[in-house]
Amino acid sequence: MSSDPHNPTSSFAQEVAREPGGEDINKCVQCGICSASCLVATYERRYRPRQLIQKILLGEREEVLRSELPWLCMTCRLCEERCQEGVSISEIFHAVRQIAAREGFIPNTFKRTINTLMEDGWLLKDAYSDMIEDDRDDLGLDTDLGWNNEFVKRVKERYLEGGTSS
Amino acid sequence: MTVEHASKTSASPESAGGVSREALVVGGGVAGMQAALDIANQGYKVYLLERSPSIGGRMAMLDKTFPTLDCSACILTPKLSEVARHPNIELLTCSEVKSVKGEAGNFTVEVLKRARYVDVDNCSACGECTDVCPVEVPNEFDWGIGFRKAIYAPFPQATPNAFTVDKRGEPACRANCPAGVNVQGFITLMRNGKFDRALEIVREAIPFAGVLGRVCVSYCEEECERGMVDEALRIRDLHRFLADYERMNGRTKPEVKTDKKEKVAVVGAGPAGLSCAYHLARMGYPVTVFDAKPEPGGLLRYSIPEYRLPRDVLDDEVQYIKALGVKFKMKTNVKSIKELFDKGFKAVFIATGASVSRRLKLPGEDAKGVYHAIDFLERVSKHEPVEIGEKVAVVGGGDAAIDSARVALRLGAKEVTIIYRRSFVELPAIKSEVDDAMAEGIRFMLLTNPVEVLTSADGRMTGVRCVKMRLGEPDSSGRRRPVPIPGSEFTIALDNLIVAAGQVADPEGLHREVKCHERWGTVEVDPITMATDTPGVFAGGDVVLGPATAVKAVGHGRAAAVSIDRYLRGEDISEGRVSTRRRVQSYEVDKSGVEIEHRVPMPRAPPAVRSDNFGEVELGFNEESAVVEAERCLGCAVCCECKLCVEACTRNAIDHDMEDEVVELNVGAIVIATGYKLFDVDEYPRLGYGRYNNVIHAMEYERLINASGPTAGNLIRLSDGKIPQDIAFIQCVGARDVPKGVPYCSRVCCMYGIKNAVMAKEHHPDTKVTVYYADIRAFGKGFEEFYEMARTRFGVHFVRGRVGEVVEDKTTGNLRLRVEDTETGEVVEVEHDLVILSPGIQPPQGLEEIAAELNMQLSEDGYVQVLDEITAPVDTLTPGVFVCGCADSPKDIPDSVSAGSAAAMRATIILSQGEEGA
């Protein structure tokens, strides 16, 4: 009656298990309760958490890392709430994304989003409307938010480009 | 921990007085029964202890067994009767292990045998009692989907074959009533429309269903459990209805049976005296009641206004007491107690009350226009002329104050003010009376106290000077002491002042002949027996308590009557008088599913109609509203002690006064066979159990398809009685669930789930049956074949995938399951019309307590730890204590029975060391 983890079935599963958050991968018994609970799966036919875990367990390393499916998890953790084996599915997908990112497999959508953020310092540039500008003006605030301004530059310098700035 | 490990103890069994040749088996399920039979058949005596009223355990509840589909009852019943008839087996049902001492070969076990209230040897299980029992509650044996009575046998083959009364103790209402009225009893009979029998129950305690139904302060309602949900029952108004109903429909003359010789004198015809006389007369004593007033009733007649208590109601109930043979000597002043004994009375009850108004000792209190409440009310009650002006104030906050104010209003006062020195919270009068007074326009001047009555030159009062008060520290009565605020004096012009500041006993009364309280002048009595310091003289009511309530006086009268009866028969008057009955605790009363339903309002005459006359204000319930109100009773104690069963039983087998007893056993070995607890499926809100009527669990399903179950074996939906067309079984509910604390496989659910699925097909071959599972563990002999048969021969559909959630369709009551068929990868939403959860099993409730008593180790999962899983699977870590059935791990029936036999063998190895005939 102990809950010994099952033996890893692939080297990729072992790799995920070594990654922080991926430890529980081998507890999965493939019962499918995650897929049956997943809200993303309701809207995206290709997204089935159990099948993705299965691919990891089977060692489909390239396919998983190149897929954008691990990036679709919205971390609502409903599957974890219901999983009877105590597997943290969203943590596993986080671990998978870590590996993928290290190897440069980031879906274009996500790349574009990050690039926008890096360039503008604000993710929602399009949301900056005339009305908000008027509001800021009324409130006596500077209407020029200075996209691509010095702040983003300094952040990049400090955290992303070797920390030369102090 | 009272059991010593063998290694730690110095005394060997021999030195401790030899090895006992008797054994105790704890738990009367199939494993325990097998163990008991195997020990008994080797010639040793066995005590088979079972917590519930019948042995048989869970197997008795099952419909069929897997994998052979044998009828569970057909296999078990012969075993049940074998156990019942075995000369070496003694059944201890309704029992629990209280304590265990000693060691292997020589245990001393204390067993608590709960009262069954039915003599097992005398009961023939004819069922006459069940037919008349008015209390219906969910049947635990049917897992709550069926009902049983308060006196019941859980199932037809119950062993021992005797009924049981489910009585949880004394309900709050009855425990709180100073006169001990069996409230739950009369209310239960009212719900069933048995008004005359209900009134009989009230009359067992009080002669005043109608009088107290109007004037009682209702201690019973204060702690009514229904009040924890919404509002307390209107208990008082309900017994008033019973009296009204009788008065409207005629009464049968009470039976007079004055069969005793000893004459008893009661001094004082108030509620205490009348109650005492009533109870003595019912016991057969000749009783004479003496009173100085022209009519009996005491303050009920001479103080309580007629709009609260119409005199014909009082007369009627006094008449009932007279009809019992009680003699009244009115307008008679009894001079001394000795005089009564000289006249041949053998015992005396003093109930002369406290009907002298206390004086405030204010300057001007004797002025013309100042009344004292009791005199004022008495004169009004006697219809004597009483002069009342336009502006009247009443001092005090008790019932006499409210009565005086409302009477003054009815006598023509235009402006009536109640002056009370504390705040509204402390106001002691009955709440509904205060509300009525306010509705009639009476004003309350709180935190105010009079200091002087102002008088004119001709000695007539003109007004009152008052002072404002604030509340200081609590005084000895627990209420905050009012303190005058200096300089806050003010004057009110008044025509009359009525002082209602309490009453005292007549300082010259004959009660002064017995020992009285030095300061209060009240009689000192034993609070239980009402005995004074003089033999044969008892006292009760206000003369003992000071001004109190009518119901307390009635209670005193009843208690004194019991004492007088014992005294006259030469018995000990105090023995066994203190009630040891346990009160039903609030948490023990199941309030789940009780919908908010406010008390039925009491119809009242509107203020405009009532405030200038003495017509009754509260008009009383009609039959319909009385029953509706009675239906709100939660039936806290289950059995209401109406005792209809006692009448119905032709063999005198029912005894409601049975008490729990403790039995001491000396045994050489103990077998633990305490079974399992079904996982509580409420812990899976996602599966909808408890919220959706058509989601049930496997044990409910077993009872549903069982021929002796609540539907006589018809597989239907309980929500609408429809035959299910599409049934789903959900496996692994509360098993193999790490976050829920049950990581282990329960071992039986796969097979019983498949069996249940097959049985659904057996009942309705056209019904679609689907089993949702993660793995099928068909590991035993014939199991895999059974699984195969379910799929192929019966057409049960198996889907590999755990169900995410169950959602109900509100209109059809059908259920939609979201699940991934892991064999196809398809996530689907499937509709079923009945969902059955297959819960796992857990260690039984109470096992921890037994383990602590036996110094027995439990495993991490809470099961009994065995010495060695492989080589000593029925030995516990405590020598002489063995285990079988599901107490140490989940098992199916054959494995449980095998373990029972094994444990029996291990136990008899110890017993055999004892000397025969020792």
Interface residues (C-beta under 8 A of the other chain):
Chain A: M1 S2 S3 K27 V29 Q30 C31 G32 I33 S35 A36 S37 C38 A41 T42 R48 R50 Q51 R82 C83 Q84 E85 G86
Chain B: R686 C732 R736 D737 V738 P739 K740 P743 Y744 A774 D775 R800 G801 R802 V803 G804 E805 R818 V819 E820 D821 T822 G825 V827 S859 E860 D861 S889
